[in-house]
Amino acid sequence: MALAVCLLFDAAADRALRTLWTRLEEAGVPTLLSHTHRRHVPHLSYAVLRTYEVEAVREAVTALADGGPVTLHADALGLFRRGRASLVPSLTSELAARQERVVEASVGTGADLHRNYRPGAWVPHVSLATRARLGDLPAVAALAYTVLPMRLHVSHAALIDSSTGERWPLPEIP
């Protein structure tokens, strides 16, 4: 069980990512469409918290200044341990600063931050395949590179419980 502070995409980017998920699933590669509760949405997580109080995190993140919409530029496919494949947007100084502010606010509530989301260790990513096997990688790469480079317009943000898919929309984009 984890709570993520997530950037969410506008309708066009959301639709493009869901289409890519569908194409991967059709190729036999598991994606967030078929992962756990099946209520996942395309997103980029600033922070993943292992222990937390939802209301305290919501209040702390909501108190941050509105960063406004942002456009992410993805031009790479990233592969993580345990079969995770993702689109990797460039890490700008602005995105890194936003992520650091969110982490500081979240951890300030007493929440326990997952080690991969510590500033300096965080790799921004938009999940594609959740359990890709070595033999799946050519299909993942071929399908990902049909959409890359990709501009992902962030239009809103939310806290998302990864175990249930429950969302708490944020009034602004941190």
Secondary structure, 3 states (H helix, E strand, C coil): CCEEEEEEECHHHHHHHHHHHHHHHHCCCCECCCCCCCCCCCEEEEEEEEECCHHHHHHHHHCCCCCCCEEEEEEEEEEEHHHEEEEEECCCHHHHHHHHHHHHHHHCCCCEECHHHCCCCCCCCEEEECCCCHHHHHHHHHHHCCCCCEEEEEEEEEEEECCCCCEEECCCCC
